[in-house]
């Protein structure tokens, strides 16, 4: 009798073996509290290392938005700036930072928790999910600041503002799927971690964070249509259309954002699950 036959006879399972897909989903759901607790503890640990603690959650995006406003607000000129540039800029920077934080946090979730992976048995997909939960916990202060920026620039609340949490939830699901894909890729190809900052910087510049794509690319409809298929741009623009008078939400934007929020987590979850047995291995 071989070792495999002996193990099967006595109901023994290989350590780290990948569970069937449905069982894996159920196990992940049953341990959802673990992901939320890990996100909370990671926040507390990060705050403890900094003198200003959670203030950096607000200070960093504010400084970034102010820097881009001073530089690109002058360089671009009036032809590429929207009418309400401050609200446009703050919303773009804060929303992009949220999605980018989920993406980068997810990409480092496996490589940054090697000790935890080798010590405990749990669905590894909870790690990129935890990274998204952490960003959600950190996002409410910038969200409040974004609302204040809207009010400061006389973008008065309307009923459509109540739909903003729905868009944020869609963003979270999209970013979760993106983080799962990035987590597996970064775990298998460690050099990818060096390229991720450059990738996110490129995405930042083509997502209309600080300039109006329709004004810059309005004369090139084909290129503009390609740029509009960028999910980062879609989510940012949909939020702006709900909060700013200059824009109006369209069915096309809602369908694109809903599609990204449904398709990306499914693809990301399956792609991550297929490599479950390889996470934490040194070979």
Order of alpha helices (4+ residues) and beta strands (2+ residues): alpha-alpha-alpha-alpha-alpha-alpha-alpha-alpha-alpha-alpha-alpha-alpha-alpha
